[in-house]
């Protein structure tokens, strides 16, 4: 069997984090305010989660709904405070009003968290040009993952894009691992695994009734078993 897939779960609290880790999540994405699609958690919340679990934590750096930066200086200050508290992996990605990657903002935030690994998130799916974003972020320090559904409308609409991009793995702009998330369902997994994709990200799919319900360890275990059963194409 091929290498084990990475399974990342969104956690908004220490309780979420404990349940996800118990179910077999490899990594957690930490954020708050899911009504705004996930904003930066506060320092105390991060500290509670870090004390509660021993799996890698990727912390969202985002200060408002959408992909525009509202207050770059304040966001960098939050990033530095989280780094000082022990965060060493992050999630970020910013666009201009025209839908181009806001490379200046991305670089400024990266300067606040030197030496950290990070994910460029679904700003990619909402950009004017996917190729343009991938070319612009290629080689940025610490970038090892791109979170994408293949489409702003979600994985069901982005399957062809995801499989096409997976086939380009290792080409310029396509070095980061593809982490599939955004409407991901269990029925999508076999095709994605067969395409060679080995990163999966869920949030509401491991809760019984949306963001207002607690994270369900049993549902995390179900996903873990599914991902371990499906093999990556050679």
Z-matrix of the N, CA and C atoms (Angstrom, degrees):
N
C 1 1.465
C 2 1.518 1 110.01
N 3 1.300 2 117.52 1 146.50
C 4 1.455 3 122.05 2 -179.60
C 5 1.519 4 110.78 3 -73.38
N 6 1.339 5 114.75 4 176.04
C 7 1.460 6 120.37 5 -176.99
C 8 1.527 7 111.16 6 -57.94
N 9 1.304 8 114.32 7 148.29
C 10 1.455 9 122.39 8 -179.13
C 11 1.523 10 110.46 9 -64.47
N 12 1.320 11 116.26 10 137.72
C 13 1.461 12 120.47 11 177.99
C 14 1.518 13 110.36 12 -71.62
N 15 1.326 14 115.81 13 148.53
C 16 1.464 15 121.32 14 172.78
C 17 1.525 16 108.34 15 -84.20
N 18 1.311 17 115.02 16 131.79
C 19 1.462 18 121.23 17 -179.34
C 20 1.525 19 108.19 18 -120.41
N 21 1.342 20 115.32 19 113.33
C 22 1.462 21 121.89 20 -178.67
C 23 1.527 22 109.14 21 -109.22
N 24 1.315 23 116.54 22 134.99
C 25 1.462 24 122.68 23 -178.16
C 26 1.524 25 109.65 24 -123.25
N 27 1.325 26 116.63 25 138.22
C 28 1.464 27 121.11 26 176.59
C 29 1.524 28 109.46 27 -74.91
N 30 1.326 29 116.19 28 129.43
C 31 1.466 30 121.76 29 176.02
C 32 1.520 31 108.84 30 -123.71
N 33 1.321 32 115.93 31 134.10
C 34 1.463 33 120.90 32 179.48
C 35 1.524 34 112.31 33 -112.43
N 36 1.335 35 116.44 34 -0.53
C 37 1.459 36 120.95 35 -177.72
C 38 1.515 37 109.36 36 -157.86
N 39 1.340 38 116.22 37 167.44
C 40 1.459 39 120.20 38 176.20
C 41 1.519 40 110.96 39 -63.04
N 42 1.334 41 117.22 40 -35.16
C 43 1.462 42 120.63 41 178.38
C 44 1.528 43 110.96 42 -63.70
N 45 1.324 44 116.51 43 -43.85
C 46 1.461 45 121.01 44 174.41
C 47 1.520 46 110.68 45 -56.69
N 48 1.320 47 115.33 46 -47.61
C 49 1.455 48 121.26 47 -175.30
C 50 1.525 49 111.35 48 -60.82
N 51 1.323 50 116.88 49 -44.75
C 52 1.466 51 121.15 50 179.77
C 53 1.525 52 110.75 51 -62.87
N 54 1.336 53 116.34 52 -43.63
C 55 1.460 54 120.31 53 -179.85
C 56 1.522 55 111.74 54 -65.35
N 57 1.316 56 116.79 55 -40.65
C 58 1.466 57 120.82 56 -179.84
C 59 1.520 58 111.38 57 -66.63
N 60 1.321 59 116.18 58 -45.00
C 61 1.459 60 120.01 59 179.75
C 62 1.524 61 110.91 60 -63.71
N 63 1.327 62 116.32 61 -39.28
C 64 1.466 63 120.29 62 179.36
C 65 1.521 64 111.56 63 -64.77
N 66 1.331 65 116.54 64 -29.33
C 67 1.456 66 120.68 65 -179.24
C 68 1.513 67 114.64 66 -83.96
N 69 1.326 68 117.03 67 -8.53
C 70 1.462 69 119.79 68 177.22
C 71 1.508 70 115.71 69 109.04
N 72 1.325 71 118.15 70 13.26
C 73 1.469 72 119.69 71 175.44
C 74 1.526 73 109.41 72 -63.91
N 75 1.330 74 115.66 73 138.33
C 76 1.456 75 120.46 74 178.70
C 77 1.521 76 112.26 75 -83.01
N 78 1.323 77 115.20 76 -29.28
C 79 1.463 78 120.17 77 -173.96
C 80 1.521 79 108.19 78 -154.77
N 81 1.325 80 115.87 79 152.77
C 82 1.458 81 120.78 80 178.46
C 83 1.521 82 109.74 81 -118.23
N 84 1.335 83 114.96 82 141.13
C 85 1.466 84 120.39 83 167.57
C 86 1.521 85 106.31 84 -99.86
N 87 1.328 86 116.11 85 123.97
C 88 1.452 87 121.09 86 -176.26
C 89 1.513 88 110.81 87 -101.34
N 90 1.330 89 116.36 88 126.67
C 91 1.455 90 120.69 89 176.39
C 92 1.522 91 109.52 90 -159.54
N 93 1.319 92 115.39 91 170.03
C 94 1.458 93 122.53 92 176.86
C 95 1.528 94 108.34 93 -129.30
N 96 1.326 95 116.13 94 178.52
C 97 1.472 96 121.68 95 174.67
C 98 1.534 97 111.59 96 53.57
N 99 1.334 98 115.70 97 61.12
C 100 1.453 99 118.59 98 -177.75
C 101 1.529 100 112.41 99 -68.52
N 102 1.325 101 117.59 100 -16.66
C 103 1.465 102 120.01 101 173.26
C 104 1.528 103 110.79 102 -63.46
N 105 1.328 104 116.40 103 -22.81
C 106 1.467 105 122.21 104 175.63
C 107 1.523 106 111.07 105 -104.21
N 108 1.334 107 115.70 106 20.89
C 109 1.470 108 122.85 107 178.33
C 110 1.515 109 113.95 108 68.08
N 111 1.331 110 117.60 109 18.12
C 112 1.458 111 120.38 110 171.70
C 113 1.511 112 114.06 111 102.23
N 114 1.344 113 115.59 112 110.55
C 115 1.469 114 121.45 113 178.33
C 116 1.528 115 109.90 114 -117.07
N 117 1.315 116 116.33 115 173.46
C 118 1.464 117 121.76 116 -177.73
C 119 1.527 118 110.94 117 -64.33
N 120 1.339 119 116.90 118 129.39
C 121 1.464 120 119.16 119 177.01
C 122 1.520 121 110.91 120 -72.11
N 123 1.332 122 115.88 121 159.04
C 124 1.459 123 117.99 122 176.82
C 125 1.524 124 110.04 123 -78.85
N 126 1.309 125 115.07 124 166.16
C 127 1.455 126 121.33 125 -174.03
C 128 1.518 127 111.86 126 -62.04
N 129 1.329 128 116.43 127 -41.51
C 130 1.460 129 120.09 128 -179.14
C 131 1.522 130 111.44 129 -64.75
N 132 1.328 131 116.40 130 -40.60
C 133 1.459 132 120.38 131 178.49
C 134 1.515 133 111.50 132 -63.19
N 135 1.329 134 116.09 133 -43.14
C 136 1.468 135 119.59 134 176.95
C 137 1.524 136 110.98 135 -61.06
N 138 1.316 137 116.32 136 -44.73
C 139 1.466 138 120.51 137 -178.36
C 140 1.525 139 111.29 138 -61.23
N 141 1.330 140 117.19 139 -40.27
C 142 1.463 141 120.46 140 178.58
C 143 1.527 142 111.07 141 -62.87
N 144 1.326 143 116.39 142 -43.15
C 145 1.465 144 120.07 143 -179.56
C 146 1.520 145 110.46 144 -67.74
N 147 1.309 146 116.86 145 -42.91
C 148 1.470 147 120.56 146 -179.68
C 149 1.524 148 110.99 147 -60.91
N 150 1.326 149 116.49 148 -35.16
C 151 1.460 150 120.28 149 179.08
C 152 1.521 151 112.31 150 -75.46
N 153 1.337 152 116.73 151 -22.16
C 154 1.461 153 120.88 152 -171.81
C 155 1.525 154 113.87 153 -89.22
N 156 1.338 155 117.04 154 -26.51
C 157 1.466 156 120.00 155 -174.61
C 158 1.528 157 110.83 156 -135.75
N 159 1.328 158 114.52 157 165.80
C 160 1.463 159 120.07 158 -178.43
C 161 1.521 160 111.00 159 -126.82
N 162 1.325 161 116.66 160 35.12
C 163 1.458 162 121.67 161 173.49
C 164 1.530 163 108.26 162 -107.14
N 165 1.327 164 118.36 163 157.69
C 166 1.462 165 120.33 164 178.29
C 167 1.524 166 112.19 165 -58.88
N 168 1.326 167 115.50 166 143.11
C 169 1.462 168 122.39 167 -177.60
C 170 1.520 169 109.27 168 -122.56
N 171 1.324 170 116.89 169 125.49
C 172 1.469 171 121.38 170 173.67
C 173 1.522 172 107.36 171 -107.93
N 174 1.311 173 116.45 172 122.45
C 175 1.460 174 122.24 173 -172.02
C 176 1.531 175 110.20 174 -100.86
N 177 1.324 176 115.77 175 127.71
C 178 1.459 177 121.17 176 179.12
C 179 1.526 178 111.18 177 -68.26
N 180 1.329 179 116.59 178 134.41
C 181 1.469 180 122.84 179 172.38
C 182 1.529 181 107.36 180 -116.91
N 183 1.318 182 115.37 181 96.65
C 184 1.470 183 121.88 182 -174.37
C 185 1.521 184 107.70 183 -160.30
N 186 1.329 185 116.88 184 132.58
C 187 1.472 186 118.90 185 -172.24
C 188 1.517 187 114.42 186 -117.27
N 189 1.336 188 116.89 187 18.32
C 190 1.458 189 119.47 188 176.68
C 191 1.513 190 110.95 189 177.48
N 192 1.327 191 115.99 190 161.19
C 193 1.454 192 121.15 191 177.64
C 194 1.528 193 110.07 192 -59.20
N 195 1.321 194 116.35 193 146.03
C 196 1.454 195 119.65 194 -176.17
C 197 1.517 196 110.72 195 87.67
N 198 1.321 197 116.46 196 -162.36
C 199 1.456 198 119.47 197 -172.37
C 200 1.526 199 113.47 198 -125.80
N 201 1.333 200 116.54 199 14.63
C 202 1.457 201 120.99 200 174.37
C 203 1.523 202 109.25 201 -88.43
N 204 1.322 203 116.76 202 143.94
C 205 1.469 204 120.63 203 173.42
C 206 1.518 205 108.36 204 -82.49
N 207 1.339 206 116.52 205 129.82
C 208 1.464 207 120.34 206 178.04
C 209 1.522 208 111.53 207 -85.16
N 210 1.340 209 116.46 208 -48.61
C 211 1.463 210 121.86 209 -176.04
C 212 1.518 211 107.64 210 -140.80
N 213 1.325 212 116.09 211 92.72
C 214 1.459 213 121.54 212 -173.68
C 215 1.531 214 111.54 213 -63.05
N 216 1.305 215 116.96 214 -40.95
C 217 1.462 216 120.31 215 -179.12
C 218 1.532 217 110.50 216 -62.12
N 219 1.328 218 116.75 217 -44.56
C 220 1.466 219 120.40 218 -179.59
C 221 1.527 220 111.06 219 -66.97
N 222 1.330 221 116.83 220 -38.02
C 223 1.453 222 120.05 221 179.49
C 224 1.532 223 110.72 222 -65.37
N 225 1.317 224 116.63 223 -40.58
C 226 1.460 225 120.49 224 177.40
C 227 1.529 226 111.03 225 -64.39
N 228 1.319 227 116.43 226 -38.16
C 229 1.464 228 120.10 227 178.06
C 230 1.529 229 110.36 228 -63.87
N 231 1.335 230 117.23 229 -40.90
C 232 1.462 231 120.78 230 176.88
C 233 1.529 232 110.38 231 -63.63
N 234 1.322 233 115.77 232 -42.66
C 235 1.461 234 119.92 233 179.53
C 236 1.523 235 111.12 234 -60.68
N 237 1.320 236 116.35 235 -43.92
C 238 1.463 237 120.43 236 179.72
C 239 1.526 238 111.48 237 -64.79
N 240 1.332 239 116.75 238 -38.83
C 241 1.463 240 120.42 239 179.21
C 242 1.523 241 110.48 240 -66.65
N 243 1.327 242 117.15 241 -41.38
C 244 1.458 243 120.95 242 177.30
C 245 1.527 244 110.83 243 -64.45
N 246 1.321 245 115.41 244 -39.94
C 247 1.477 246 119.74 245 177.53
C 248 1.523 247 110.15 246 -61.58
N 249 1.306 248 116.76 247 -43.60
C 250 1.460 249 121.19 248 179.22
C 251 1.523 250 111.91 249 -64.22
N 252 1.342 251 115.96 250 -28.18
C 253 1.468 252 121.56 251 -179.89
C 254 1.532 253 111.41 252 -81.73
N 255 1.325 254 116.72 253 -8.18
C 256 1.457 255 120.31 254 176.75
C 257 1.512 256 116.27 255 119.63
N 258 1.323 257 118.27 256 -3.09
C 259 1.466 258 120.24 257 177.11
C 260 1.527 259 109.60 258 -67.76
N 261 1.320 260 116.56 259 133.46
C 262 1.465 261 118.78 260 178.53
C 263 1.533 262 112.83 261 -134.72
N 264 1.353 263 115.83 262 9.81
C 265 1.456 264 120.89 263 174.65
C 266 1.526 265 107.62 264 -139.57
N 267 1.338 266 116.34 265 140.88
C 268 1.465 267 120.12 266 -172.72
C 269 1.526 268 111.20 267 -139.13
N 270 1.334 269 114.75 268 168.72
C 271 1.465 270 123.74 269 177.00
C 272 1.524 271 107.03 270 -132.23
N 273 1.322 272 118.01 271 126.81
C 274 1.454 273 120.40 272 -179.39
C 275 1.523 274 110.89 273 -158.35
N 276 1.312 275 115.84 274 171.84
C 277 1.456 276 122.18 275 178.71
C 278 1.515 277 109.68 276 162.25
N 279 1.321 278 116.81 277 125.76
C 280 1.468 279 120.49 278 -174.44
C 281 1.517 280 110.63 279 -130.57
N 282 1.339 281 114.95 280 144.82
C 283 1.452 282 121.70 281 177.17
C 284 1.519 283 110.27 282 -119.03
N 285 1.311 284 116.04 283 155.78
C 286 1.462 285 121.81 284 171.07
C 287 1.523 286 108.16 285 -81.50
N 288 1.341 287 118.27 286 167.84
C 289 1.470 288 119.75 287 176.56
C 290 1.529 289 112.88 288 -57.49
N 291 1.331 290 116.90 289 -23.11
C 292 1.466 291 120.62 290 -179.62
C 293 1.525 292 112.65 291 -86.37
N 294 1.343 293 116.82 292 -3.18
C 295 1.449 294 119.85 293 178.56
C 296 1.514 295 114.92 294 89.23
N 297 1.330 296 116.33 295 10.16
C 298 1.466 297 119.85 296 173.93
C 299 1.527 298 108.18 297 -88.17
N 300 1.342 299 116.61 298 157.90
C 301 1.452 300 118.51 299 176.61
C 302 1.533 301 109.14 300 -66.38
N 303 1.328 302 116.97 301 133.07
C 304 1.466 303 122.14 302 177.56
C 305 1.520 304 107.26 303 -86.00
N 306 1.324 305 114.74 304 79.09
C 307 1.461 306 120.54 305 -172.54
C 308 1.528 307 111.75 306 -64.81
N 309 1.309 308 117.24 307 -33.13
C 310 1.467 309 119.97 308 178.92
C 311 1.522 310 110.51 309 -63.25
N 312 1.336 311 116.89 310 -44.25
C 313 1.466 312 120.33 311 178.61
C 314 1.521 313 111.21 312 -65.81
N 315 1.328 314 116.59 313 -42.50
C 316 1.465 315 119.73 314 178.57
C 317 1.519 316 110.45 315 -59.57
N 318 1.327 317 117.03 316 -47.37
C 319 1.470 318 120.42 317 -179.13
C 320 1.523 319 111.54 318 -63.46
N 321 1.317 320 116.66 319 -38.13
C 322 1.468 321 119.92 320 -179.54
C 323 1.520 322 110.78 321 -64.18
N 324 1.325 323 116.54 322 -43.32
C 325 1.469 324 119.54 323 177.89
C 326 1.525 325 110.35 324 -65.73
N 327 1.314 326 117.78 325 -40.80
C 328 1.464 327 119.95 326 179.34
C 329 1.531 328 111.71 327 -62.01
N 330 1.317 329 116.39 328 -33.39
C 331 1.468 330 119.47 329 177.39
C 332 1.522 331 111.99 330 -65.40
N 333 1.349 332 116.32 331 -23.25
C 334 1.467 333 120.82 332 178.89
C 335 1.528 334 112.28 333 -81.45
N 336 1.339 335 117.07 334 -16.13
C 337 1.471 336 121.43 335 -176.92
C 338 1.530 337 110.26 336 -131.41
N 339 1.327 338 118.60 337 54.73
C 340 1.465 339 120.32 338 -176.12
C 341 1.530 340 111.92 339 -60.51
N 342 1.329 341 114.80 340 143.07
C 343 1.454 342 120.15 341 176.15
C 344 1.512 343 114.92 342 83.76
N 345 1.327 344 118.34 343 2.37
C 346 1.469 345 121.64 344 -176.44
C 347 1.528 346 111.38 345 -96.24
N 348 1.325 347 115.43 346 147.08
C 349 1.456 348 121.38 347 171.71
C 350 1.529 349 108.75 348 -82.55
N 351 1.335 350 116.23 349 149.61
C 352 1.464 351 117.58 350 -177.69
C 353 1.519 352 112.40 351 -155.42
N 354 1.325 353 113.17 352 159.61
C 355 1.462 354 124.30 353 177.99
C 356 1.521 355 109.63 354 -109.39
N 357 1.325 356 117.03 355 132.04
C 358 1.467 357 120.98 356 167.44
C 359 1.517 358 106.35 357 -86.50
N 360 1.334 359 116.68 358 118.31
C 361 1.457 360 119.78 359 -169.33
C 362 1.530 361 113.25 360 -88.57
N 363 1.332 362 116.21 361 -158.68
C 364 1.459 363 121.22 362 -167.70
C 365 1.530 364 114.94 363 -73.00
N 366 1.304 365 117.79 364 9.63
C 367 1.464 366 118.48 365 165.06
C 368 1.528 367 109.36 366 -52.66
N 369 1.331 368 116.27 367 -32.17
C 370 1.460 369 121.01 368 177.53
C 371 1.527 370 111.50 369 -55.03
N 372 1.324 371 116.85 370 -42.34
C 373 1.462 372 120.83 371 -176.89
C 374 1.523 373 112.91 372 -71.81
N 375 1.315 374 116.79 373 -17.25
C 376 1.458 375 121.69 374 -176.73
C 377 1.526 376 112.82 375 -108.80
N 378 1.304 377 116.55 376 7.34
C 379 1.462 378 121.48 377 -178.21
C 380 1.525 379 111.58 378 -82.07
N 381 1.313 380 114.96 379 160.50
C 382 1.467 381 119.94 380 177.25
C 383 1.522 382 111.11 381 -66.02
N 384 1.334 383 116.88 382 -31.95
C 385 1.465 384 121.43 383 -178.12
C 386 1.519 385 109.96 384 -144.63
N 387 1.325 386 116.42 385 115.36
C 388 1.465 387 119.92 386 176.08
C 389 1.520 388 110.73 387 -62.01
N 390 1.331 389 115.92 388 -43.96
C 391 1.467 390 120.22 389 179.21
C 392 1.521 391 110.62 390 -59.24
N 393 1.341 392 115.74 391 -40.58
C 394 1.450 393 119.91 392 -179.62
C 395 1.516 394 112.62 393 -63.66
N 396 1.329 395 116.38 394 -41.78
C 397 1.465 396 120.20 395 178.17
C 398 1.520 397 110.38 396 -64.87
N 399 1.309 398 116.83 397 -47.70
C 400 1.461 399 119.90 398 -177.72
C 401 1.527 400 111.42 399 -61.17
N 402 1.311 401 117.04 400 -40.00
C 403 1.469 402 119.93 401 178.29
C 404 1.522 403 111.16 402 -66.89
N 405 1.338 404 116.87 403 -38.80
C 406 1.465 405 120.73 404 -176.46
C 407 1.521 406 112.51 405 -69.35
N 408 1.337 407 116.97 406 -36.49
C 409 1.469 408 119.84 407 -175.89
C 410 1.519 409 112.76 408 -92.25
N 411 1.320 410 117.06 409 -5.91
C 412 1.458 411 121.37 410 -177.82
C 413 1.529 412 110.64 411 -56.81
N 414 1.310 413 116.47 412 124.67
C 415 1.454 414 120.69 413 176.13
C 416 1.512 415 116.06 414 85.35
N 417 1.341 416 118.22 415 2.61
C 418 1.463 417 118.62 416 177.11
C 419 1.526 418 109.39 417 -63.82
N 420 1.334 419 117.65 418 141.50
C 421 1.461 420 120.08 419 -174.85
C 422 1.518 421 112.94 420 -61.99
N 423 1.330 422 115.60 421 130.73
C 424 1.453 423 121.58 422 175.85
C 425 1.513 424 115.69 423 87.68
N 426 1.337 425 117.87 424 -13.19
C 427 1.460 426 120.50 425 -177.75
C 428 1.528 427 109.92 426 -69.47
N 429 1.332 428 116.69 427 118.34
C 430 1.456 429 119.19 428 178.58
C 431 1.528 430 113.51 429 -129.63
N 432 1.343 431 117.30 430 -3.90
C 433 1.459 432 120.47 431 -174.20
C 434 1.523 433 110.46 432 -147.45
N 435 1.325 434 116.48 433 143.87
C 436 1.460 435 122.57 434 170.88
C 437 1.524 436 107.98 435 -122.17
N 438 1.339 437 116.46 436 118.86
C 439 1.468 438 121.76 437 177.00
C 440 1.524 439 108.11 438 -87.64
N 441 1.327 440 116.51 439 122.63
C 442 1.456 441 119.50 440 -175.39
C 443 1.520 442 111.38 441 -153.23
N 444 1.329 443 114.84 442 148.97
C 445 1.462 444 121.42 443 171.03
C 446 1.524 445 110.74 444 -103.07
N 447 1.317 446 116.10 445 -2.43
C 448 1.460 447 119.88 446 -176.14
C 449 1.512 448 113.47 447 83.15
N 450 1.344 449 116.40 448 -12.00
C 451 1.460 450 122.59 449 -176.89
C 452 1.512 451 108.80 450 -162.04
N 453 1.325 452 116.74 451 148.59
C 454 1.465 453 120.04 452 174.34
C 455 1.518 454 111.30 453 -63.05
N 456 1.341 455 116.76 454 -23.18
C 457 1.466 456 121.67 455 -178.35
C 458 1.521 457 112.94 456 -83.41
N 459 1.330 458 117.84 457 -6.75
C 460 1.457 459 120.62 458 178.22
C 461 1.516 460 113.83 459 112.77
N 462 1.328 461 114.32 460 173.65
C 463 1.464 462 121.39 461 -173.06
C 464 1.526 463 112.50 462 -59.46
N 465 1.326 464 117.87 463 -39.90
C 466 1.468 465 119.57 464 -177.90
C 467 1.519 466 111.55 465 -56.93
N 468 1.346 467 116.17 466 -34.56
C 469 1.471 468 120.73 467 179.17
C 470 1.520 469 112.71 468 -87.04
N 471 1.325 470 116.54 469 -16.93
C 472 1.466 471 120.38 470 -172.87
C 473 1.508 472 115.50 471 -105.84
N 474 1.331 473 118.16 472 8.80
C 475 1.462 474 120.55 473 -174.74
C 476 1.523 475 113.39 474 -58.04
N 477 1.318 476 117.12 475 -44.45
C 478 1.465 477 119.16 476 -178.83
C 479 1.526 478 110.94 477 -64.33
N 480 1.332 479 116.85 478 -40.03
C 481 1.465 480 120.86 479 178.30
C 482 1.530 481 109.88 480 -63.93
N 483 1.314 482 116.91 481 -44.19
C 484 1.468 483 120.96 482 -179.05
C 485 1.522 484 111.81 483 -61.19
N 486 1.315 485 116.86 484 -45.65
C 487 1.462 486 119.10 485 -179.22
C 488 1.523 487 111.22 486 -68.46
N 489 1.330 488 117.05 487 -35.25
C 490 1.459 489 121.06 488 176.55
C 491 1.527 490 110.67 489 -64.61
N 492 1.320 491 116.77 490 -44.76
C 493 1.464 492 120.01 491 -178.86
C 494 1.526 493 111.16 492 -69.42
N 495 1.322 494 117.01 493 -34.41
C 496 1.462 495 119.88 494 176.84
C 497 1.528 496 110.69 495 -61.64
N 498 1.332 497 116.37 496 -36.42
C 499 1.460 498 120.56 497 -179.84
C 500 1.527 499 111.84 498 -68.20
N 501 1.342 500 117.08 499 -18.59
C 502 1.466 501 121.57 500 -179.98
C 503 1.521 502 112.54 501 -95.41
N 504 1.315 503 117.34 502 8.26
C 505 1.457 504 121.81 503 -178.41
C 506 1.532 505 111.26 504 -51.53
N 507 1.326 506 115.67 505 130.87
C 508 1.458 507 121.40 506 -179.97
C 509 1.517 508 114.05 507 94.34
N 510 1.338 509 117.48 508 -16.16
C 511 1.459 510 121.08 509 176.33
C 512 1.529 511 109.25 510 -74.56
N 513 1.332 512 118.97 511 161.07
C 514 1.469 513 120.19 512 177.64
C 515 1.529 514 111.36 513 -52.66
N 516 1.332 515 116.10 514 127.73
C 517 1.455 516 121.34 515 -177.80
C 518 1.517 517 113.54 516 88.85
N 519 1.320 518 117.09 517 -8.46
C 520 1.461 519 121.00 518 -175.38
C 521 1.531 520 112.33 519 -124.15
N 522 1.327 521 116.01 520 29.03
C 523 1.464 522 120.30 521 177.58
C 524 1.529 523 113.11 522 -79.12
N 525 1.342 524 119.79 523 -37.98
C 526 1.472 525 118.64 524 -178.48
C 527 1.524 526 112.25 525 -63.65
N 528 1.326 527 115.91 526 149.09
C 529 1.455 528 121.81 527 175.31
C 530 1.530 529 109.53 528 -62.56
N 531 1.323 530 116.86 529 138.07
C 532 1.457 531 121.65 530 171.64
C 533 1.520 532 108.49 531 -81.83
N 534 1.331 533 116.06 532 123.03
C 535 1.460 534 122.98 533 173.98
C 536 1.523 535 106.15 534 -111.83
N 537 1.319 536 117.70 535 111.85
C 538 1.455 537 121.05 536 -174.23
C 539 1.527 538 110.08 537 -87.64
N 540 1.327 539 115.71 538 125.17
C 541 1.454 540 121.19 539 177.39
C 542 1.518 541 110.25 540 -160.74
N 543 1.325 542 115.24 541 154.17
C 544 1.458 543 120.74 542 -178.47
C 545 1.511 544 109.45 543 114.19
N 546 1.329 545 116.30 544 80.31
C 547 1.460 546 119.83 545 -175.77
C 548 1.517 547 113.12 546 80.07
N 549 1.333 548 116.76 547 16.80
C 550 1.464 549 119.98 548 177.83
C 551 1.527 550 110.39 549 -66.68
N 552 1.333 551 115.53 550 133.20
C 553 1.461 552 121.75 551 177.21
C 554 1.521 553 109.63 552 -126.23
N 555 1.316 554 115.29 553 161.54
C 556 1.467 555 118.86 554 -177.81
C 557 1.524 556 111.69 555 -58.60
N 558 1.313 557 117.28 556 -33.01
C 559 1.473 558 120.29 557 -177.67
C 560 1.530 559 112.58 558 -66.01
N 561 1.338 560 117.04 559 -18.62
C 562 1.464 561 120.46 560 179.87
C 563 1.523 562 112.28 561 -82.09
N 564 1.314 563 117.03 562 -20.27
C 565 1.468 564 121.12 563 -168.56
C 566 1.524 565 113.69 564 -62.26
N 567 1.334 566 120.63 565 -47.24
C 568 1.463 567 118.68 566 -176.49
C 569 1.528 568 113.79 567 -55.84
N 570 1.330 569 117.01 568 -45.58
C 571 1.464 570 118.88 569 -179.03
C 572 1.532 571 111.36 570 -66.32
N 573 1.326 572 116.76 571 -39.98
C 574 1.454 573 120.16 572 -179.53
C 575 1.518 574 111.45 573 -66.61
N 576 1.326 575 116.71 574 -42.64
C 577 1.464 576 119.82 575 177.19
C 578 1.525 577 110.85 576 -63.86
N 579 1.329 578 116.77 577 -40.44
C 580 1.461 579 120.10 578 179.42
C 581 1.523 580 111.68 579 -63.37
N 582 1.345 581 115.73 580 -28.28
C 583 1.469 582 120.49 581 178.52
C 584 1.532 583 112.20 582 -79.03
N 585 1.327 584 116.85 583 -4.97
C 586 1.458 585 120.50 584 178.84
C 587 1.511 586 114.17 585 97.99
N 588 1.323 587 118.09 586 4.65
C 589 1.465 588 121.83 587 179.63
C 590 1.523 589 109.21 588 -77.64
N 591 1.340 590 116.11 589 133.52
C 592 1.460 591 119.61 590 -175.14
C 593 1.524 592 112.72 591 -131.97
N 594 1.346 593 116.86 592 24.35
C 595 1.452 594 120.86 593 176.82
C 596 1.521 595 110.03 594 -133.19
N 597 1.333 596 117.05 595 129.00
C 598 1.458 597 122.09 596 -175.49
C 599 1.523 598 109.95 597 -137.32
N 600 1.348 599 115.52 598 142.01
C 601 1.464 600 122.60 599 -170.20
C 602 1.519 601 108.82 600 -138.88
N 603 1.334 602 116.78 601 125.72
C 604 1.464 603 120.54 602 -179.18
C 605 1.524 604 111.22 603 -135.35
N 606 1.325 605 114.42 604 160.27
C 607 1.464 606 121.54 605 177.05
C 608 1.512 607 110.34 606 -134.81
N 609 1.335 608 117.07 607 -78.59
C 610 1.472 609 119.85 608 -178.18
C 611 1.521 610 112.55 609 -69.77
N 612 1.321 611 118.01 610 -20.66
C 613 1.467 612 120.15 611 -178.22
C 614 1.526 613 112.96 612 -67.36
N 615 1.325 614 117.61 613 -13.75
C 616 1.463 615 120.03 614 177.02
C 617 1.533 616 110.71 615 -112.78
N 618 1.333 617 114.48 616 23.94
C 619 1.466 618 121.79 617 172.78
C 620 1.522 619 107.57 618 -127.20
N 621 1.316 620 117.16 619 146.25
C 622 1.464 621 119.74 620 -173.41
C 623 1.525 622 113.13 621 -80.11
N 624 1.347 623 116.85 622 -22.65
C 625 1.474 624 118.98 623 -175.92
C 626 1.524 625 111.05 624 -147.53
N 627 1.321 626 117.09 625 49.53
C 628 1.461 627 120.88 626 176.27
C 629 1.521 628 113.11 627 77.56
N 630 1.330 629 114.93 628 -167.53
C 631 1.462 630 120.74 629 -172.63
C 632 1.524 631 113.67 630 -66.85
N 633 1.303 632 117.40 631 -20.00
C 634 1.462 633 119.30 632 179.83
C 635 1.526 634 112.97 633 -81.40
N 636 1.329 635 116.79 634 -5.65
C 637 1.461 636 119.86 635 179.74
C 638 1.527 637 109.86 636 -104.46
N 639 1.327 638 117.37 637 153.77
C 640 1.470 639 119.92 638 -178.19
C 641 1.520 640 111.79 639 -68.73
N 642 1.312 641 115.39 640 154.96
C 643 1.458 642 120.81 641 176.52
C 644 1.529 643 108.34 642 -67.88
N 645 1.323 644 117.22 643 136.40
C 646 1.457 645 123.71 644 -172.69
C 647 1.535 646 109.60 645 -104.79
N 648 1.327 647 116.20 646 113.06
C 649 1.459 648 120.76 647 -179.44
C 650 1.521 649 111.59 648 -58.44
N 651 1.330 650 116.93 649 -37.86
C 652 1.459 651 120.30 650 179.70
C 653 1.523 652 112.65 651 -61.83
N 654 1.330 653 116.59 652 -38.77
C 655 1.465 654 119.79 653 177.66
C 656 1.524 655 111.13 654 -69.17
N 657 1.312 656 117.51 655 -37.06
C 658 1.474 657 120.48 656 175.02
C 659 1.530 658 109.54 657 -61.37
N 660 1.321 659 116.85 658 -44.63
C 661 1.463 660 121.06 659 178.53
C 662 1.527 661 111.34 660 -60.73
N 663 1.333 662 116.61 661 -38.70
C 664 1.469 663 120.61 662 178.75
C 665 1.530 664 110.38 663 -61.21
N 666 1.327 665 116.64 664 -46.40
C 667 1.456 666 120.73 665 177.44
C 668 1.529 667 111.11 666 -63.32
N 669 1.311 668 116.30 667 -42.08
C 670 1.463 669 119.76 668 -179.34
C 671 1.525 670 110.92 669 -59.73
N 672 1.316 671 115.93 670 -45.03
C 673 1.475 672 119.42 671 179.03
C 674 1.525 673 111.37 672 -63.51
N 675 1.323 674 116.45 673 -41.28
C 676 1.462 675 120.08 674 179.22
C 677 1.519 676 111.13 675 -61.77
N 678 1.317 677 116.82 676 -46.33
C 679 1.462 678 120.52 677 -178.42
C 680 1.519 679 111.15 678 -65.54
N 681 1.314 680 116.63 679 -33.72
C 682 1.466 681 119.74 680 179.66
C 683 1.520 682 111.97 681 -75.84
N 684 1.328 683 117.01 682 -24.75
C 685 1.462 684 121.18 683 -179.21
C 686 1.517 685 111.72 684 -78.30
N 687 1.332 686 114.96 685 -41.43
C 688 1.466 687 119.67 686 -178.99
C 689 1.527 688 110.44 687 -77.07
N 690 1.293 689 117.80 688 127.67
C 691 1.463 690 121.22 689 -178.61
C 692 1.513 691 110.59 690 -96.46
N 693 1.326 692 115.28 691 152.22
C 694 1.460 693 120.90 692 176.33
C 695 1.524 694 108.98 693 -80.96
N 696 1.313 695 115.87 694 140.69
C 697 1.459 696 119.70 695 179.01
C 698 1.530 697 110.75 696 -61.95
N 699 1.299 698 116.10 697 143.21
C 700 1.469 699 120.24 698 -179.46
C 701 1.509 700 110.75 699 -70.14
